Amino acid sequence: MLSAIRTNKAPIRASAIALSALLASSCASINQELLEAQLPDMPEAWSAEAQAATPLTGDWVAAFNDDTL
């Protein structure tokens, strides 16, 4: 009975090794061009200073200007 239990560990071990190899290889498949790409400049209206000038009301639903909401 114990020998049957010991032999069933082989598929689990093989699966663990395959999963480890898959996870390790996924880290190496990052496209370097995407990492080195320049981000576009942010519009002036999206600056933190512009957001800080308007007071927070807590009524975020009103920002949608929708009568249904």
TIRO-2110 file (N, C-alpha, C; in Angstrom, 1 decimal):
// TIRO-2110
0.8, -1.2, 0.0, N, 1, A
0.0, 0.0, 0.0, CA, 1, A
0.9, 1.3, 0.0, C, 1, A
2.0, 1.3, 0.8, N, 2, A
2.8, 2.4, 0.8, CA, 2, A
3.5, 2.6, -0.5, C, 2, A
3.9, 1.6, -1.2, N, 3, A
4.6, 1.7, -2.5, CA, 3, A
3.7, 2.4, -3.5, C, 3, A
2.4, 2.2, -3.4, N, 4, A
1.4, 2.8, -4.3, CA, 4, A
1.3, 4.3, -4.1, C, 4, A
1.4, 4.7, -2.8, N, 5, A
1.4, 6.1, -2.5, CA, 5, A
2.7, 6.8, -2.9, C, 5, A
3.8, 6.1, -2.8, N, 6, A
5.1, 6.7, -3.2, CA, 6, A
5.2, 6.9, -4.7, C, 6, A
4.7, 6.0, -5.4, N, 7, A
4.7, 6.2, -6.9, CA, 7, A
3.8, 7.3, -7.4, C, 7, A
2.8, 7.6, -6.7, N, 8, A
1.9, 8.7, -7.2, CA, 8, A
2.4, 10.1, -7.0, C, 8, A
3.6, 10.2, -6.3, N, 9, A
4.2, 11.5, -6.2, CA, 9, A
4.9, 12.0, -7.4, C, 9, A
5.2, 11.1, -8.3, N, 10, A
6.0, 11.5, -9.5, CA, 10, A
5.2, 12.4, -10.4, C, 10, A
3.9, 12.2, -10.7, N, 11, A
3.2, 13.2, -11.5, CA, 11, A
3.1, 14.6, -10.8, C, 11, A
3.0, 14.6, -9.5, N, 12, A
2.9, 15.9, -8.8, CA, 12, A
4.2, 16.6, -8.9, C, 12, A
5.3, 15.9, -8.7, N, 13, A
6.6, 16.5, -8.8, CA, 13, A
6.9, 17.0, -10.2, C, 13, A
6.5, 16.2, -11.2, N, 14, A
6.7, 16.7, -12.6, CA, 14, A
5.8, 17.9, -12.9, C, 14, A
4.6, 17.9, -12.4, N, 15, A
3.8, 19.1, -12.6, CA, 15, A
4.4, 20.3, -11.9, C, 15, A
4.9, 20.2, -10.7, N, 16, A
5.6, 21.3, -10.0, CA, 16, A
6.8, 21.8, -10.7, C, 16, A
7.6, 20.9, -11.3, N, 17, A
8.7, 21.3, -12.1, CA, 17, A
8.3, 22.1, -13.3, C, 17, A
7.3, 21.6, -14.0, N, 18, A
6.8, 22.2, -15.2, CA, 18, A
6.2, 23.6, -14.9, C, 18, A
5.5, 23.7, -13.8, N, 19, A
4.9, 25.0, -13.4, CA, 19, A
6.0, 26.0, -13.0, C, 19, A
7.0, 25.5, -12.3, N, 20, A
8.2, 26.4, -12.0, CA, 20, A
8.9, 26.9, -13.2, C, 20, A
9.1, 26.0, -14.2, N, 21, A
9.7, 26.4, -15.5, CA, 21, A
8.9, 27.4, -16.2, C, 21, A
7.6, 27.2, -16.2, N, 22, A
6.7, 28.1, -16.9, CA, 22, A
6.7, 29.5, -16.3, C, 22, A
6.7, 29.5, -14.9, N, 23, A
6.7, 30.8, -14.2, CA, 23, A
8.1, 31.5, -14.5, C, 23, A
9.1, 30.8, -14.4, N, 24, A
10.4, 31.4, -14.6, CA, 24, A
10.6, 31.9, -16.1, C, 24, A
10.1, 31.2, -17.0, N, 25, A
10.2, 31.7, -18.4, CA, 25, A
9.3, 32.9, -18.7, C, 25, A
8.2, 33.0, -18.0, N, 26, A
7.3, 34.1, -18.3, CA, 26, A
8.0, 35.5, -17.9, C, 26, A
8.9, 35.5, -17.0, N, 27, A
9.6, 36.7, -16.6, CA, 27, A
10.5, 37.1, -17.7, C, 27, A
11.0, 36.2, -18.5, N, 28, A
12.0, 36.5, -19.5, CA, 28, A
11.4, 37.0, -20.8, C, 28, A
10.1, 36.9, -20.9, N, 29, A
9.4, 37.2, -22.2, CA, 29, A
8.9, 38.7, -22.3, C, 29, A
9.4, 39.6, -21.5, N, 30, A
9.0, 41.0, -21.5, CA, 30, A
9.6, 41.6, -22.7, C, 30, A
8.9, 42.4, -23.5, N, 31, A
9.3, 43.1, -24.7, CA, 31, A
10.1, 44.3, -24.2, C, 31, A
11.4, 44.4, -24.5, N, 32, A
12.3, 45.5, -24.1, CA, 32, A
11.8, 46.8, -24.8, C, 32, A
11.3, 46.7, -26.0, N, 33, A
10.8, 48.0, -26.6, CA, 33, A
9.7, 48.6, -25.8, C, 33, A
8.9, 47.9, -25.2, N, 34, A
7.8, 48.4, -24.4, CA, 34, A
8.3, 49.1, -23.1, C, 34, A
9.4, 48.4, -22.6, N, 35, A
10.0, 49.0, -21.4, CA, 35, A
10.7, 50.3, -21.6, C, 35, A
11.3, 50.4, -22.8, N, 36, A
12.1, 51.6, -23.1, CA, 36, A
11.3, 52.7, -23.8, C, 36, A
10.0, 52.5, -24.1, N, 37, A
9.2, 53.4, -24.8, CA, 37, A
9.0, 54.7, -24.0, C, 37, A
9.0, 55.8, -24.7, N, 38, A
8.8, 57.1, -24.0, CA, 38, A
7.3, 57.3, -23.9, C, 38, A
6.9, 57.7, -22.7, N, 39, A
5.5, 58.0, -22.4, CA, 39, A
5.2, 59.4, -23.0, C, 39, A
4.0, 59.6, -23.5, N, 40, A
3.6, 60.9, -24.0, CA, 40, A
3.5, 61.9, -22.8, C, 40, A
3.6, 63.2, -23.1, N, 41, A
3.5, 64.2, -22.1, CA, 41, A
2.0, 64.3, -21.7, C, 41, A
1.9, 64.6, -20.4, N, 42, A
0.5, 64.7, -19.8, CA, 42, A
-0.1, 66.1, -20.2, C, 42, A
-1.4, 66.1, -20.5, N, 43, A
-2.0, 67.4, -20.8, CA, 43, A
-1.9, 68.3, -19.5, C, 43, A
-1.9, 69.6, -19.8, N, 44, A
-1.8, 70.6, -18.7, CA, 44, A
-3.0, 70.5, -17.8, C, 44, A
-4.2, 70.2, -18.3, N, 45, A
-5.4, 70.1, -17.5, CA, 45, A
-5.4, 69.0, -16.5, C, 45, A
-4.5, 68.1, -16.7, N, 46, A
-4.4, 66.9, -15.8, CA, 46, A
-3.4, 67.1, -14.6, C, 46, A
-2.9, 68.3, -14.5, N, 47, A
-1.9, 68.5, -13.5, CA, 47, A
-2.5, 68.5, -12.1, C, 47, A
-1.6, 68.3, -11.1, N, 48, A
-2.1, 68.2, -9.7, CA, 48, A
-2.5, 69.6, -9.2, C, 48, A
-1.9, 70.7, -9.8, N, 49, A
-2.2, 72.0, -9.4, CA, 49, A
-3.7, 72.4, -9.8, C, 49, A
-4.0, 71.9, -11.0, N, 50, A
-5.4, 72.2, -11.5, CA, 50, A
-6.4, 71.4, -10.7, C, 50, A
-6.1, 70.2, -10.2, N, 51, A
-7.0, 69.5, -9.4, CA, 51, A
-7.1, 70.0, -8.0, C, 51, A
-6.0, 70.6, -7.5, N, 52, A
-6.1, 71.1, -6.1, CA, 52, A
-6.8, 72.4, -6.0, C, 52, A
-7.0, 73.1, -7.2, N, 53, A
-7.7, 74.4, -7.1, CA, 53, A
-9.2, 74.2, -6.9, C, 53, A
-9.7, 73.1, -7.4, N, 54, A
-11.2, 72.9, -7.2, CA, 54, A
-11.4, 72.2, -5.9, C, 54, A
-12.4, 72.7, -5.1, N, 55, A
-12.7, 72.1, -3.8, CA, 55, A
-13.4, 70.8, -4.0, C, 55, A
-13.1, 69.9, -3.1, N, 56, A
-13.8, 68.6, -3.1, CA, 56, A
-15.1, 68.7, -2.4, C, 56, A
-16.2, 68.2, -3.1, N, 57, A
-17.5, 68.3, -2.6, CA, 57, A
-18.0, 66.9, -2.1, C, 57, A
-17.5, 65.9, -2.6, N, 58, A
-17.9, 64.5, -2.2, CA, 58, A
-19.1, 64.1, -3.0, C, 58, A
-19.6, 64.9, -3.9, N, 59, A
-20.8, 64.6, -4.7, CA, 59, A
-20.2, 64.2, -6.1, C, 59, A
-19.6, 63.0, -6.1, N, 60, A
-19.0, 62.5, -7.4, CA, 60, A
-20.0, 62.2, -8.5, C, 60, A
-21.3, 61.9, -8.1, N, 61, A
-22.3, 61.6, -9.1, CA, 61, A
-22.6, 62.8, -9.9, C, 61, A
-22.5, 64.0, -9.4, N, 62, A
-22.9, 65.2, -10.1, CA, 62, A
-21.9, 65.5, -11.2, C, 62, A
-20.7, 64.9, -11.1, N, 63, A
-19.6, 65.1, -12.1, CA, 63, A
-20.0, 64.5, -13.5, C, 63, A
-21.0, 63.6, -13.5, N, 64, A
-21.4, 62.9, -14.7, CA, 64, A
-22.5, 63.7, -15.4, C, 64, A
-23.1, 64.7, -14.8, N, 65, A
-24.2, 65.5, -15.4, CA, 65, A
-25.2, 64.7, -16.0, C, 65, A
-25.7, 63.7, -15.3, N, 66, A
-26.7, 62.7, -15.8, CA, 66, A
-27.9, 62.8, -14.9, C, 66, A
-29.1, 63.1, -15.4, N, 67, A
-30.3, 63.1, -14.6, CA, 67, A
-30.7, 61.8, -14.1, C, 67, A
-30.4, 60.7, -14.8, N, 68, A
-30.8, 59.4, -14.4, CA, 68, A
-30.0, 58.9, -13.1, C, 68, A
-28.8, 59.4, -13.0, N, 69, A
-28.0, 59.0, -11.8, CA, 69, A
-28.5, 59.8, -10.6, C, 69, A
END
